[in-house]
Amino acid sequence: MAFNIHSKFMNELAISNDDLTFNNHKVTVTEVGLQFHKRLNNEEWTTLGHRIGRVVKASMFMIGDWLIHREDELGGGKRGGDRRSRNGKGRPAEIEERYRLAKEITGLNEDTLAKAAWVCRHVPTNLRRHKLMFEHHYTVAKLPPDDQVSWLDAAEKHKMGKRRLARSIEAGRVLTPKELEPDPNDRAIETFNPWVNRICILYGKFKSTGYMRTTHKEKREAMRRDLLPVVKIFEELAGDFK
């Protein structure tokens, strides 16, 4: 069931121009944030929060449905929505032009647009769950419809995040939160590599900029002294192989 809010406060909001700016006497909602003119009471603050959350959760679905509606009219059908390649190869010319226009209209990159269309194409509105995020639906989009229903039901019932849902699908069963915790024995061992690489990069910059040719002998000697602890470590390790 869709969550509906009826409030004098929200009813006062109205579109004031083509830049998606909303105004009432207490708050202005723009594309770059909220501007508060007066303090909101608890009901108004809660109502606005619900609306914001609903818009955020619905935005990718709205973009995807908007795109595939036009794809169907242009004859792209499933083929247009199925292709999520970065270069868009394989889409009809009309669909390719529609993506170019959609990118210009929305300001979103093609990967984001294609992802939205792909998910909405594969997870129709009757299977979507308003309590779950778009990423949950992305995770199940590659599955057959019956499996989508089962896993979305499970995600909703067990309050699963995207990662837990994806790992559970891989395992073929609902994993417990504890099963997602990393094994302490599998923790990566820290190595010298990133630190040595930073030293090498820094030294390369000194050489490429001509600093090593122009700097005084005292400066180069100071650098050498700075590196002596590294040399000592190397010599200690080398002793293990004698």
Residue, then its C-alpha position, 0 to 999 in steps of 0.5 A: m500500500a502506498f504511503n499517503i500524507h494529507s497535510k495543510f503544510m504539504n498542500e501549500l507546496a506548489i511548483s513555482n518555476d521550471d527549476l523544481t523549486f517548491n515554496n510555502h511560508k516555512v520552507t523552500v525546496t530547491e534542487v540544491g537543498l532546503q531553505f527554512h524560513k520558519r521553524l517546523n513543528n513536529e508534524e511538519w518536520t515528519t511529513l516533509g521527511h516522509r516526502i523526501g524519503r519517498v522521492v529518493k526511493a522512487s527516483m530511480f524507478m521513475i527514471g527507469d519507467w520514464l525511459i522504457h515508456r519512450e523506448d517502447e514507443l520508439g520500438g526498442g522494446k526489451r532490446g533497448g532496456d536490456r543493453r547496459s553497455r557503456n557505449g550503447k552498442g546494439r540499441p536502435a538509433e532512435i533509442e540511442e538518440r533518446y538516451r542522449l536526450a535523457k542524459e541532457i535532460t536529467g544531467l545523469n550519466e548513461d550508466t545510471l540511466a541504463k541501470a534504471a531502465w534495465v531494472c524497471r524493464h526486468v522488475p515490473t511495477n507489480l513485483r516491486r516493494h515500496k518498503l525496499m530500496f531500488e538496489h534491492h530490486y537491482t539485485v534480483a533483476k537478473l532472476p526469473p519473476d518467481d524468484q524475484v518475488s521470493w527474494l523480495d519477500a525475504a528481503e522485506k521479511h528479514k529486513m535485509g540490506k543489499r549486501r545480505l540479499a546478494r550474498s543470500i541469493e548466492a548461497g541459495r538461502v537466507l543468511t544470518p547477519k552473523e554469517l556475513e561477518p568476516d572471518p578474523n583469520d582471513r584478515a589481510i596482512e599489512t605489507f610494506n608495498p604501499w609505503v615503499n610505493r609512496i617513497c618511489i613515487l615521491y622520489g620520481k617526482f623529485k627527479s622528473t621536476g629536476y629537483m635532484r639536479t638543482t638541490h644542494k648536496e646537504k639536502r640530498e644527504a638529508m634525504r639519504r639519512d631519512l631513508l637509512p631506517v628503510v635500509k636497516i630493515f632491508e639489511e635485517l631481512a636480508g640476513d635471514f637468507k644468508 
